[in-house]
Amino acid sequence: MANIVITGANRGIGLALVRNYVARGDRVYALCRDPDQATELKQIASSAAGKLTLHPVDMADGQSIDNITQALGNTAVDVLLNVAGIIGGRTDSLTQAPFTDEDFAAWREAFEVMTIGPFRLVQALLPNLIAAKGKALTVSSQIAASTWPYGGMYVYGATKAAVNRLMLSLAIDLKDKGVSIATVHPGYVQTDMGGPNADITPQESASGIQSVADNLILESSGSFFKWNGELHPW
């Protein structure tokens, strides 16, 4: 039985990952902003025989992230999955309308949630990850790559590109601690963000990400993967 920590666990890919790991018999710590409103998570927990607990974490709030260390104590963390994400305001082109102070406030929140937050959570749980020689995977996006041939999506692409580089730095610095780090493009997924006409279901994406986590080793630490296990150019 492995100990798994998942952010953004109340919906979409995060929720599908919770289902997968609980079904496998692992111990899952499910992190989301408001566990009281996480109906599906609570339903899974009710039949998980104590192997799933819900914890309030706001990825834009450093103190909230630090508080999770109290819930885990000295528990060794085998896998940390940073899944929580937001669009971060407008996604259209600069030529359509000027961006405003309100837009830039949304940009700052996006960087807090998707770039700074994952780093802070790795930092907070580093003793737990070292204890297990564990793995930390952060959900990125193909939009983060220099190979993405489209414009727009300014802040979303920037936050994901930033977290890719950030996690590569962590991979280099934590390799001698036995901790493996990676980022993963989850595919074009039928979620609130991807919409109903996207290519794959959250379950398909989650199963792929779980396989990437299972197969991640120190030698491939720092890589950017696709959900199907292939390396993503970036």
N, C-alpha and C positions, 0 to 999 in steps of 0.2 A: 504494500500500500504506500503510495506516494502522497506527499502534502503539496497541494496545488493552491495558488492564490490567483484569482481572476478579477480584473477590474472591468467595469461596464457589464457586470454579470446579470443585469436584470432584463436584457433584451438582446435581440439579434444574435450576432456571432458569440458574444459573451455568454448568453443564456444557453446556446447550443453547446458550447464548451463545457459549461457546468453539467449539463445532462450527460455528456459523453464521459466525463471523469467520474461522476457519481456512479454511472452504470458500470464502469470498470472497477469500482470498489475503492477508489481513492478518497482521501480526505480533502474536501474542498472548502476554502475560505472565499466566499463570494462577496465582492466589494461593489457597492453602488451608492449613489447619493442618498437615496431614501428607501431603506429596506422595508419600511412599513407599507409602501405603495407597490412593492415588488411581488405582486400576487402569484405569478407563476413560480418564482423562486421559492416562496413560502410553501407552495404546494409540493414542490420537489423535496424541500427540507422535511416536510411532515412525514415522508415515507423513506427518508434516507438514513434512518437509524443513527442519527447523530453525526453522520459523515459530511454534512453540509451545514455551515453556519453563515449567517448574513451579517455584514458589518458596514456601517455607514462611512463612506469615504468620498470626499469631494476632491477630485484631482486638481482643482484650481486653488485648493486651500492647503498650505503646507502643514499647518497644525493638524488638520484632519488626516493627512497622510502619515504624519508622525505617530498619531494615536493608534494606528493599526499594530504597531510594535507591542503595545500592551496586550492586545488580544492574542497575539502569537507567542509572546514570551520567548522562550528559548527553542521553540519548535523549528526544526530544520525544514527549510523550504526547498522542495525538489524542483518545482517549476513555478515561475511567476509569469503570468500572461497579462501584459498591458494592452487591453482591448478598448477601453473607454475612449470615445472620440466625439467631436462635434464638427460641423461644417465650418463655423467661424465667420458668419456673416455672408455678405453677397459673394456670388461666384461668377458674376458676369464680367465683361470687359471694361476697362477704364474708359473706353470710347463711348460707352452707353450712358454713363453719368459719373460725375465726380464722386469720389469717396469722401465721407464726412467724418467728423470727430466720433460720431456714434459708430460708424463702421470700424474705425480704428480701435475703439474700445472692444469691439467684438474680436478683432485680431489679437489683442492682448490676452483676452480670455482663452482664445484658441491655443496660443503658445503656452499658457499656463497648463491647460488640460493635456495637450498632446506632445509637448516637448519637455517643459520643465517638470511636469507631474510624473511622467515615467522615470525620469532621472532621479527625482526625489524619492520615489518608491523603491527603486533599486538601492539607493543610499540608505533608506530606513531599514530595509530588510537584508542588507548586506551580511551581517553576522549570521542570519538564518540561511542565506544562500551559501555562504562559505561552509557552514556546518554540514550541508548536504552535498557539497560540490555541485550545486544546482545550476539551473538554467533560467535565463530571463529572456522572453521573447516579447517584442513590441510590434503591434499591428501598425504597419506603415501603409503605403499605397504606391501603385505604379505611377501616380502623378508626381511623386517625389523624385523620380528619375529624370536625368537629363535627356533620356531617350523619349520622354513623353512629348508627342508632336503638336500639342494644342496649347492655346493660351487660356486666360481666365483662371479660375480656381486659385487665386493669388495666395491667400493666406493658408488654405488647406495644403496646397503643394509646398509652401514654404515651411510650415510646421513639420510636415512629414520628411522633407529633405533634411531639415535640421535634426530631427530625432534619429534619422539614419546615421548621420555623421557623429552625433552624440553617442549612440550605442556602439559604433565602431571604436570610438575612443575608449569607452568602458571595456569593450572586449579586449583591447590591447592591455589596458591597465589591470584587468582582473584575471587574465589568463594564468598568472602564476599562483592565483588563489584557488584555481580549479573551477571557476565560475564561467559558464559559457553564455554568450550574449548573441542575439540575432534580431533582425527585423524581418517582417514577412508581409508581402502583399496578399491580402485575403481573397483576391478575385473580385469580380464585379458581382456584388451579392444583393439578393432581394431583401433589403433591410429598409428602415425608414430613410436612410441616406441614399441607398442605391435605387430604390423604387421597385415596383412589382415586376418590371420587365427586364431586370438584370439577369445575368447569365446563370448563376448558381444560387442554391438555397443556403441559408445560414448553416444548416446541418452539413452540407457538402463542404463548405468553407471550414467549418470547425473541425471536421474529421481530417481535412488536409493539414490544418495548423497543428492539430494534435500529433499527426505523424511527423511533421517537421520538428516539433519539440522532442518527440521520442528519439529521433535520429540525429539530433544536434550533438556534436562532440567538440571538444576543445580545438581540434584541428580546423573545424569549420566555423569557429566562433568569429563574430564580426561580419558574417555574410548577410546579404539581403536575399531572401528566398521568395519564390512564388508559393502560393498555397498548395500547389501540387508537388512541391519538393525541389523544383528546378531553381537554379540560381537566376535572380533577376538582374539584368544589366542596369547600372545606375551611374 
